[in-house]
Amino acid sequence: MAMIDLQGRVAVVTGATGNLGQAVARAFLDHGARVALVGRSAERLAACYGGASEHQILVTADLTREDEATAMAQRTVADFGRIDILANIAGGFTMGPRLHETDAQDWERMLDVNARTMFLASRACLPHMLAQRRGRIVSVSARAAREGKPRMGPYCAAKSAVIRLTETMAAEYRDDGITANCILPGTIDTPENRRAMPDADFNRWVPPGDLASVILFLASDAARSVTGAAIPVYGRS
Ligand SMILES: NC(=O)c1ccc[n+]([C@@H]2O[C@H](COP(=O)([O-])OP(=O)(O)OC[C@H]3O[C@@H](n4cnc5c(N)ncnc54)[C@H](OP(=O)(O)O)[C@@H]3O)[C@@H](O)[C@H]2O)c1
């Protein structure tokens, strides 16, 4: 099998300032793609990536906002001419009390940050992919989407929406050269998780780089026959 080569491809990476987003962006850049690095804060983007170059642009957008999601895609096409790959990495987690004590605000925040961002970023990038009859959308759901877990209702529901929207897009764009897949990470080995669970065996958690490898494959030509998949990537967690 040929090595993965993203030379000539343009990728949008949301959540680019996060743990997984940084690993995905670096994997795309290392494999020759030009990358639009998307986050809410210009300062955090600059701290992660420095400045713009011929290979990367830093795009500030709150992807829960329709206008900012649209502007993010337009800016990418204005600077790089196309969008071949969208990696929907932006997301967030919360655990709380049982359902009868769960704030509606937590429900809305989880749906917004995990599902609405994915919906709006995909909706903004799809017209450009349709125009060139080629596209790869890779999104991040979670193991917790497969079954409702105690004290994680809003998160489980929101990440389930990511799987269902992935399947919808796979079915809708099957004949347009566009694939849509998602991955289901187990516990990712991040500084935040290490702080939250100091007694855990970190070796069992899945390293961001391992998740990035799967996303890289799904974004590549080699995965052209894979669409509508929700792939568990748990490590030993
Ligand atoms: N960590 C885990 O164990 C785990 C497990 C399963 C699934 N996941 C999922 O994997 C993905 C990455 O996780 P992570 O641990 O790398 O997350 P992280 O470090 O917390 O990063 C989250 C990213 O999402 C961005 N973001 C949040 N809200 C946004 C919005 N409204 N508009 C645009 N960007 C927004 C953040 O950007 P800002 O700089 O703007 O804050 C940040 O770049 C997430 O979807 C998460 O739910 C994580």
The ligand as an ORCA input file, in Angstrom:
! r2SCAN-3c Opt
* xyz 0 1
  N     -10.156     13.857     26.218
  C     -10.775     12.680     26.152
  O     -10.522     11.751     26.937
  C     -11.806     12.448     25.081
  C     -12.479     11.227     25.018
  C     -13.411     11.004     24.021
  C     -13.651     12.001     23.086
  N     -12.990     13.182     23.161
  C     -13.262     14.204     22.133
  O     -12.083     14.411     21.391
  C     -12.025     15.763     20.934
  C     -10.704     16.379     21.367
  O     -10.543     16.224     22.764
  P      -9.345     16.998     23.524
  O      -9.186     16.336     24.830
  O      -8.201     17.169     22.590
  O     -10.087     18.407     23.747
  P      -9.484     19.792     24.267
  O      -8.014     19.693     24.481
  O     -10.371     20.222     25.377
  O      -9.749     20.742     23.011
  C     -11.032     21.106     22.633
  C     -10.922     21.984     21.411
  O     -12.251     22.369     20.980
  C     -12.237     23.761     20.699
  N     -13.556     24.343     20.868
  C     -14.373     24.227     21.942
  N     -15.505     24.900     21.732
  C     -15.410     25.463     20.506
  C     -16.245     26.307     19.724
  N     -17.436     26.721     20.160
  N     -15.819     26.701     18.496
  C     -14.631     26.313     18.046
  N     -13.784     25.519     18.737
  C     -14.172     25.105     19.943
  C     -11.226     24.329     21.675
  O     -10.729     25.533     21.157
  P     -10.454     26.859     22.058
  O      -8.999     27.135     21.988
  O     -11.247     27.870     21.360
  O     -10.949     26.570     23.469
  C     -10.150     23.264     21.650
  O      -9.281     23.458     20.560
  C     -13.248     16.448     21.507
  O     -14.280     16.443     20.555
  C     -13.604     15.575     22.692
  O     -14.971     15.654     23.047
  C     -12.086     13.433     24.138
*
